[in-house]
Amino acid sequence: MAGLAFNTVICTTPRFYQKNHESRSSNLCRQCAISSPPAFAFPNSASVSGRTDGEGKQHRSWRWRTRAVARTAVEEGVADAKRVIDEVLMSRGGDGKGGLAEVSWALYADEGTKQLLEDAVTKLSACRGQDFAQFLSSDLSHGVWEVFYAPHIFRLSSAVRTQVRPLQYILTDAGFTSHAGYFSPVGQGWFSAAGDYVVRDGKTVEILFDSFWADAGRNNLQPDPKGKGSIERTLVNLAGRGAFVSALSVYPVFYADSDVTVFEFTTLRTKIAARKIRTA
């Protein structure tokens, strides 16, 4: 279970995203500028051009310069999907200050709520094929990300009567850290892993974990011991390394910006979506 959680919780919010919220990808947000032909431009956005007819008479014509910002169908879908996601997550996960305290509750929400999120994630997934390398390689991807959509996690955890919540990953200059909290009939605690990630291209991220640890107790999450400490720590790290399958840690990125990321757990052909909840 721990190995599966490690492999499924991770994505790389890419350093997954565009330069900023309005220009995440040159293909996502486009501006159409409709302007007049070359002429004398005036501050009031009017232009005047002239022509001379066959009799030598000069004719002048005025034309207002019109600038229109056109939103593509994809951009409209992205805006709508993100609005729905935040409305749903804020309904129960708000911190009282206009921010998000937790979003993993949505993994175990009612069917109606899950359907709303599934529809929104599907819209964002339509962006597959875009190049998110610039975002994934920038500081904009840094922060604490929490999974709010992962149907396979709900199915697997329900089968063993355990809730896996929250599922978090933390991106910083130092690398990548994943925390999977769990509630079970025999106790609660955390499974964690740390390492690095590689942006293979603008559409795929690979996670490279080299440290694993577990902490008993809901309020006892510890930092990366880097394989050192008690014999229990050592055994958990060895077990984690043995259970970690690098082939399962390559994630196609379907969408990524400074708020939301969507990627795929290819083994089960299922989407995973995460929301940034705070800075790291």
HELIX and SHEET records of a PDB file:
HELIX    1   1 ALA A    2  VAL A    9  1                                   8    
HELIX    2   2 ALA A   73  GLY A   93  1                                  21    
HELIX    3   3 SER A  104  TYR A  108  5                                   5    
HELIX    4   4 GLU A  111  SER A  125  1                                  15    
HELIX    5   5 ALA A  133  LEU A  136  1                                   4    
HELIX    6   6 ASP A  139  SER A  141  5                                   3    
HELIX    7   7 PRO A  151  ALA A  159  1                                   9    
HELIX    8   8 ILE A  231  ALA A  243  1                                  13    
HELIX    9   9 SER A  246  LEU A  248  5                                   3    
SHEET    1   A 3 PHE A  40  ALA A  41  0                                        
SHEET    2   A 3 ALA A  46  THR A  52 -1                                        
SHEET    3   A 3 GLN A  58  TRP A  64 -1                                        
SHEET    1   B 9 GLY A 143  TYR A 149  0                                        
SHEET    2   B 9 GLN A 163  THR A 172 -1                                        
SHEET    3   B 9 GLY A 175  SER A 184 -1                                        
SHEET    4   B 9 GLY A 187  ASP A 201 -1                                        
SHEET    5   B 9 THR A 204  ALA A 216 -1                                        
SHEET    6   B 9 VAL A 250  ALA A 256 -1                                        
SHEET    7   B 9 VAL A 260  PHE A 265 -1                                        
SHEET    8   B 9 THR A 270  ARG A 278 -1                                        
SHEET    9   B 9 GLY A 143  TYR A 149 -1                                        
END                                                                             
